[in-house]
Amino acid sequence: MSLEINALFDEIWNELDRAEEKWPDFPSNDVVHAISILSEESGECVREANRLKLGNVNYGRLRSELIQTGAMVLRCLKNLDKEFIDG
C-alpha cells in the first residue's frame, strides 16, 4: 500500500474514532438504521460534488464528507460483524 493510501486510511480511522466518541449509541443491532446513517453521509458527498461541479469550488468539504463516509462504512461493517458473526 502506498504512503498516500496509508495516510488516507489514517484519516478515516481518526474520523471513525471521533464519530464513535461523539455518537457512542450507533444502532449496532439495527442494520437498516445503520445503513441509513451511511446513506446520509454518502448523500452529503453527492451534494458537495454537485456544488463543486457547479463552480462552488470547495474541495475540502467534499474531501471531508468522503472521509466521513469512509468512517461510516467501517463502522457499519464493524457493527454488522458484531451482530451477525459475534452475535
C-alpha positions as CSV (number, residue, x, y, z in Angstrom):
1,M,0.0,0.0,0.0
2,S,1.4,3.4,-0.9
3,L,2.1,6.1,1.7
4,E,-0.7,8.2,0.3
5,I,-3.3,5.4,0.8
6,N,-2.0,4.8,4.3
7,A,-2.4,8.5,5.1
8,L,-6.0,8.3,3.8
9,F,-6.7,5.3,6.0
10,D,-5.3,7.1,9.0
11,E,-7.7,10.0,8.3
12,I,-10.6,7.6,8.1
13,W,-9.6,5.8,11.3
14,N,-9.3,9.1,13.1
15,E,-12.7,10.1,11.9
16,L,-14.1,6.7,13.0
17,D,-12.6,7.2,16.5
18,R,-14.1,10.8,16.6
19,A,-17.5,9.6,15.5
20,E,-17.6,6.7,18.0
21,E,-16.7,9.1,20.8
22,K,-19.2,11.7,19.7
23,W,-22.1,9.3,18.9
24,P,-21.5,6.2,21.0
25,D,-25.0,4.9,20.6
26,F,-24.7,3.8,17.0
27,P,-27.5,1.4,16.0
28,S,-25.4,-1.7,16.2
29,N,-28.4,-4.0,16.3
30,D,-30.5,-2.3,13.6
31,V,-28.8,-2.7,10.2
32,V,-31.4,-0.6,8.3
33,H,-30.8,2.4,10.7
34,A,-27.1,2.0,10.5
35,I,-27.1,1.9,6.7
36,S,-29.4,5.0,6.7
37,I,-26.7,6.9,8.5
38,L,-24.1,5.7,5.9
39,S,-26.5,6.8,3.2
40,E,-26.9,10.2,4.7
41,E,-23.1,10.6,4.6
42,S,-23.0,9.4,1.1
43,G,-25.7,11.9,0.1
44,E,-23.7,14.7,1.6
45,C,-20.9,13.6,-0.8
46,V,-23.2,13.9,-3.7
47,R,-24.3,17.4,-2.6
48,E,-20.7,18.6,-2.3
49,A,-19.8,17.0,-5.6
50,N,-22.7,18.9,-7.3
51,R,-21.6,22.1,-5.7
52,L,-18.1,21.5,-6.9
53,K,-19.3,20.8,-10.4
54,L,-21.4,23.9,-10.4
55,G,-18.4,26.1,-9.7
56,N,-18.8,26.4,-5.9
57,V,-15.3,25.2,-5.5
58,N,-14.7,23.8,-2.1
59,Y,-12.6,20.6,-2.5
60,G,-12.1,20.5,1.3
61,R,-15.9,20.0,2.0
62,L,-16.1,17.2,-0.5
63,R,-13.0,15.6,0.8
64,S,-14.2,15.8,4.4
65,E,-17.6,14.2,3.5
66,L,-15.7,11.4,1.7
67,I,-13.6,10.8,4.8
68,Q,-16.8,10.7,7.0
69,T,-18.4,8.3,4.6
70,G,-15.4,6.0,4.7
71,A,-15.6,6.0,8.5
72,M,-19.3,5.1,8.4
73,V,-18.6,2.3,6.0
74,L,-16.1,0.9,8.5
75,R,-18.5,1.5,11.4
76,C,-21.3,-0.3,9.6
77,L,-19.1,-3.3,8.8
78,K,-17.7,-3.4,12.3
79,N,-21.2,-3.5,13.8
80,L,-22.6,-5.9,11.2
81,D,-19.8,-8.3,12.0
82,K,-20.6,-7.9,15.7
83,E,-24.3,-8.5,15.2
84,F,-24.1,-11.4,12.8
85,I,-20.8,-13.1,13.5
86,D,-20.1,-12.4,17.1
87,G,-23.8,-12.4,17.7
